[in-house]
Amino acid sequence: MSPRDKARAQVLAQAVARYQAKAGMLPGLTSPAHLDVMVAQFIDSLRRVEFANHIRDAKHDPARMDPASELFDPLRAAVLRNRRGENDEAWWLVFLGTHFGKHAVDGWRLTRDIYGRLGQGGRWDWGAVSSSPSTFHTWLAANEAILRGADGVRRRFSNHRKYESLKAASKKGTSAIIASYVAWVSPPRTHAELVRELHKTVGQNPQEVFAALYHSMDAVQRFGRLGKFDFLAMLGKLGIAPIDPGSTFLKDATGPLAGARLLFGGAGGAKLSAVDLERRLAEFGQATGLGPQVLEDALCNWQKSPAVYELFKG
């Protein structure tokens, strides 16, 4: 841990101590090791948010947008497209990056090869896919074997998306998911117009708009609580959409919910409701200065190994 992170860890530990002095001892912090590991996970999560903010502000090689290049990166490409005023393409690249994820070994290869049509000419950019999801479906079906490794190249979903499928014929596969995403945006409506329409309904508060988008994304297949949260949160962190999560959305969560129950209820925390835990987390976040993105990510990882620190990369 760097000197800067050690200093932040000390500040966080002191904030947790002040919170406990006011609200009572937290059942999940039964030993100094539990506190140390939780704080270390907070630091990791803070660094992940800060890294996304760095991507938003940094200079990037234009090759980041080119699926023919080894440098291709959908998140950096999204930032560059957004800077060029290509907001729809920026949303689309973040969606693809979220759906396929970055594999620990393969990196962005699956996103890269689908976006770049396996180098066959053209791209499955927003304009191409949104104008004809059925054409994308046909292409995916024809190239499914290659994408699954028939050419000897490994292209895998990330750990968070490991149960997803490339099967074009599946009603729960990538083709169906993309078609449902296109239907959710509903071209020729743009992503920006989607947000502006919500402004008329819920106002322009970034947290209220995030929540409205989150709930409306129930229409997107296979994007459950984690997929929706990660996708929308990344759009906000990269400056592509004026949104920010105002809560951890624990109701449909698994790991974050388990972490919150462990923190506030200890071994018997399973009886605590998501609504009650959401309230307690909001108070805890105010006391420690930690936002929902950091809390949901860190508690999810902490509950996996509360007494022994492990670095989780998603």
C-alpha distance (Angstrom), angle and dihedral (degrees) to the residues before:
residue distance angle dihedral
M1 . . .
S2 3.80 . .
P3 3.82 121.7 .
R4 3.81 88.4 -107.1
D5 3.79 92.3 52.8
K6 3.81 91.6 45.1
A7 3.79 88.7 55.1
R8 3.80 91.1 48.5
A9 3.79 90.4 48.3
Q10 3.79 90.4 54.5
V11 3.80 91.4 49.9
L12 3.81 91.3 49.0
A13 3.80 92.9 47.9
Q14 3.80 89.4 51.9
A15 3.82 90.7 48.8
V16 3.81 90.7 51.9
A17 3.80 89.5 49.6
R18 3.80 91.0 52.2
Y19 3.80 90.5 48.4
Q20 3.81 91.3 52.0
A21 3.80 91.7 47.3
K22 3.80 88.3 57.0
A23 3.81 103.5 33.7
G24 3.79 101.4 27.6
M25 3.77 134.4 -100.5
L26 3.79 116.0 -44.9
P27 3.83 110.4 -122.4
G28 3.78 92.2 -144.3
L29 3.79 93.4 59.5
T30 3.79 96.2 68.5
S31 3.79 94.2 145.4
P32 3.80 138.7 25.6
A33 3.82 87.7 -109.4
H34 3.82 91.5 61.4
L35 3.79 90.7 52.7
D36 3.79 93.7 45.1
V37 3.81 92.6 50.6
M38 3.80 93.1 46.0
V39 3.80 91.6 50.8
A40 3.80 90.2 48.0
Q41 3.81 89.1 53.5
F42 3.80 89.5 49.5
I43 3.80 88.7 54.8
D44 3.81 92.0 49.7
S45 3.80 91.0 50.3
L46 3.79 92.6 47.5
R47 3.79 89.1 52.8
R48 3.81 91.3 51.8
V49 3.81 90.8 53.5
E50 3.79 90.7 46.2
F51 3.80 91.0 49.4
A52 3.81 90.5 55.7
N53 3.79 89.1 49.8
H54 3.81 88.7 50.9
I55 3.81 90.0 53.8
R56 3.81 88.0 51.4
D57 3.80 93.2 54.6
A58 3.81 104.6 31.4
K59 3.78 130.5 94.5
H60 3.81 113.8 -106.2
D61 3.78 135.2 -162.2
P62 3.83 109.7 -109.3
A63 3.82 86.5 -128.6
R64 3.82 86.0 76.7
M65 3.81 85.7 78.4
D66 3.79 95.2 50.0
P67 3.83 115.3 90.8
A68 3.81 88.4 -163.4
S69 3.81 88.6 65.4
E70 3.79 127.9 81.6
L71 3.80 85.7 -134.9
F72 3.81 93.6 65.1
D73 3.79 112.0 133.6
P74 3.83 120.3 169.1
L75 3.80 94.6 -150.9
R76 3.78 96.0 49.8
A77 3.81 88.4 41.3
A78 3.81 88.7 53.4
V79 3.80 90.9 53.7
L80 3.79 91.6 49.9
R81 3.80 93.0 46.9
N82 3.78 90.9 49.0
R83 3.81 91.0 51.2
R84 3.80 87.4 54.9
G85 3.78 90.7 53.7
E86 3.82 93.1 -105.2
N87 3.79 94.5 130.3
D88 3.80 96.6 158.0
E89 3.79 91.3 54.7
A90 3.80 89.9 48.2
W91 3.82 91.9 55.1
W92 3.81 90.2 45.9
L93 3.80 93.8 51.9
V94 3.80 91.6 50.1
F95 3.79 89.5 48.6
L96 3.81 91.8 51.9
G97 3.79 90.7 45.9
T98 3.79 90.3 51.3
H99 3.80 95.7 44.6
F100 3.81 96.1 49.3
G101 3.79 97.9 26.0
K102 3.79 128.2 -161.3
H103 3.79 110.1 -70.8
A104 3.81 116.6 -140.1
V105 3.83 91.1 -123.8
D106 3.80 106.9 17.3
G107 3.79 94.6 43.6
W108 3.82 113.4 -166.0
R109 3.83 93.8 -22.0
L110 3.81 95.9 120.0
T111 3.80 93.2 49.8
R112 3.78 90.9 43.4
D113 3.80 96.1 51.8
I114 3.79 95.6 45.1
Y115 3.80 93.8 44.6
G116 3.81 89.2 47.4
R117 3.83 95.0 44.3
L118 3.79 90.4 -121.9
G119 3.79 89.1 -68.4
Q120 3.81 91.7 -64.4
G121 3.78 92.7 128.2
G122 3.78 132.4 -76.5
R123 3.78 127.1 24.5
W124 3.75 138.0 -97.1
D125 3.76 89.7 -122.3
W126 3.79 123.9 155.7
G127 3.78 93.9 -88.5
A128 3.81 93.5 52.8
V129 3.80 97.6 43.3
S130 3.79 98.1 39.5
S131 3.79 92.4 50.3
S132 3.81 93.3 52.0
P133 3.82 120.1 9.7
S134 3.81 87.6 169.9
T135 3.81 91.0 61.8
F136 3.79 89.6 52.0
H137 3.81 88.4 49.7
T138 3.80 90.8 54.0
W139 3.81 91.9 48.6
L140 3.81 92.4 48.3
A141 3.80 91.7 50.3
A142 3.81 91.2 50.2
N143 3.81 93.3 48.9
E144 3.77 100.6 35.0
A145 3.81 95.1 108.8
I146 3.80 92.7 52.0
L147 3.79 92.6 47.3
R148 3.79 88.7 51.3
G149 3.80 90.5 56.6
A150 3.81 107.2 -88.2
D151 3.82 88.2 136.4
G152 3.80 92.2 53.8
V153 3.80 95.5 -104.5
R154 3.81 117.2 124.0
R155 3.79 113.4 -132.1
R156 3.79 112.8 170.4
F157 3.77 138.7 166.9
S158 3.80 116.6 -112.8
N159 3.78 121.3 -98.2
H160 3.81 92.1 -96.8
R161 3.82 90.3 53.8
K162 3.80 99.2 35.8
Y163 3.80 93.8 122.5
E164 3.80 93.9 58.4
S165 3.80 122.1 106.9
L166 3.79 138.0 -140.5
K167 3.81 92.3 -156.4
A168 3.77 105.8 128.6
A169 3.80 91.7 -159.6
S170 3.80 93.3 55.6
K171 3.79 117.9 101.2
K172 3.81 86.1 -144.5
G173 3.80 97.2 42.8
T174 3.79 132.1 108.4
S175 3.81 94.5 -87.1
A176 3.81 92.6 54.2
I177 3.81 91.3 45.1
I178 3.80 92.6 51.8
A179 3.80 91.7 46.1
S180 3.81 89.8 52.7
Y181 3.81 90.8 49.1
V182 3.80 91.0 52.3
A183 3.80 89.5 48.7
W184 3.82 89.7 50.2
V185 3.80 92.2 54.8
S186 3.81 89.6 39.9
P187 3.82 104.6 -155.5
P188 2.95 138.7 -112.3
R189 3.80 76.3 47.8
T190 3.79 108.0 88.5
H191 3.78 126.5 -138.5
A192 3.80 89.0 -110.2
E193 3.80 90.0 53.7
L194 3.79 89.4 50.4
V195 3.80 89.1 56.6
R196 3.81 92.9 44.6
E197 3.79 90.6 52.6
L198 3.80 89.1 54.6
H199 3.80 89.5 49.4
K200 3.80 87.4 62.9
T201 3.80 90.0 52.6
V202 3.80 105.9 37.8
G203 3.80 103.5 13.8
Q204 3.79 127.6 -117.1
N205 3.80 100.2 -67.9
P206 3.84 103.2 131.0
Q207 3.80 92.0 -138.5
E208 3.80 94.1 50.5
V209 3.80 91.4 48.0
F210 3.81 90.5 48.6
A211 3.81 90.1 53.1
A212 3.80 92.4 47.8
L213 3.80 91.8 50.4
Y214 3.80 90.8 44.9
H215 3.80 92.9 55.5
S216 3.80 94.1 41.3
M217 3.80 89.4 55.4
D218 3.78 89.4 71.6
A219 3.80 81.2 94.3
V220 3.82 90.7 67.1
Q221 3.79 110.7 87.8
R222 3.80 120.2 -122.8
F223 3.78 92.0 6.2
G224 3.75 101.0 119.0
R225 3.75 128.1 167.6
L226 3.83 95.8 -60.2
G227 3.79 95.7 44.2
K228 3.79 93.5 48.5
F229 3.79 93.7 44.7
D230 3.81 94.8 47.3
F231 3.81 93.7 45.2
L232 3.79 96.5 48.4
A233 3.79 94.4 39.7
M234 3.81 90.5 53.0
L235 3.81 91.2 50.7
G236 3.78 88.2 55.4
K237 3.81 95.8 44.6
L238 3.80 91.6 50.0
G239 3.81 92.2 49.4
I240 3.80 92.9 -118.1
A241 3.81 96.0 120.8
P242 3.84 129.3 24.0
I243 3.81 94.2 -119.7
D244 3.79 138.6 115.9
P245 3.82 130.8 177.1
G246 3.78 114.0 -107.1
S247 3.80 94.6 -170.0
T248 3.79 141.3 17.8
F249 3.83 93.5 -111.5
L250 3.79 91.8 -133.9
K251 3.81 96.6 171.2
D252 3.80 94.8 89.6
A253 3.80 97.6 24.0
T254 3.79 127.5 115.1
G255 3.82 112.5 -175.9
P256 3.83 96.9 28.0
L257 3.80 90.5 46.2
A258 3.81 91.0 50.0
G259 3.79 89.5 48.8
A260 3.80 93.2 50.4
R261 3.80 90.9 47.9
L262 3.78 91.0 50.3
L263 3.80 92.4 48.2
F264 3.80 97.2 47.6
G265 3.79 100.6 27.8
G266 3.77 107.7 26.8
A267 3.80 115.9 -154.0
G268 3.82 90.5 -16.8
G269 3.78 95.4 48.2
A270 3.80 94.7 111.1
K271 3.82 88.5 89.1
L272 3.81 93.1 62.6
S273 3.81 113.9 101.5
A274 3.79 123.5 -125.9
V275 3.82 89.7 -121.4
D276 3.80 92.2 55.0
L277 3.78 92.1 44.6
E278 3.81 91.8 49.4
R279 3.80 89.0 56.2
R280 3.79 93.0 47.1
L281 3.79 92.1 47.4
A282 3.81 90.6 51.9
E283 3.81 89.7 54.5
F284 3.80 91.1 44.9
G285 3.80 90.2 49.3
Q286 3.80 92.2 51.8
A287 3.79 90.9 49.9
T288 3.81 94.8 48.7
G289 3.80 99.6 33.1
L290 3.81 91.8 -121.2
G291 3.80 119.8 140.0
P292 3.81 128.0 -141.1
Q293 3.81 93.9 -96.5
V294 3.78 92.4 57.1
L295 3.80 94.2 41.7
E296 3.81 96.7 49.8
D297 3.79 93.2 45.7
A298 3.80 97.1 43.2
L299 3.81 96.6 44.6
C300 3.80 90.7 48.4
N301 3.80 90.1 55.5
W302 3.80 95.7 38.3
Q303 3.81 94.6 56.6
K304 3.80 90.3 56.8
S305 3.80 90.8 64.5
P306 3.82 110.8 2.4
A307 3.81 97.8 171.1
V308 3.82 101.9 36.8
Y309 3.80 121.5 49.8
E310 3.79 117.9 -122.5
L311 3.80 127.4 176.2
F312 3.79 110.6 -126.4
K313 3.79 120.5 -164.1
G314 3.80 100.4 -176.8
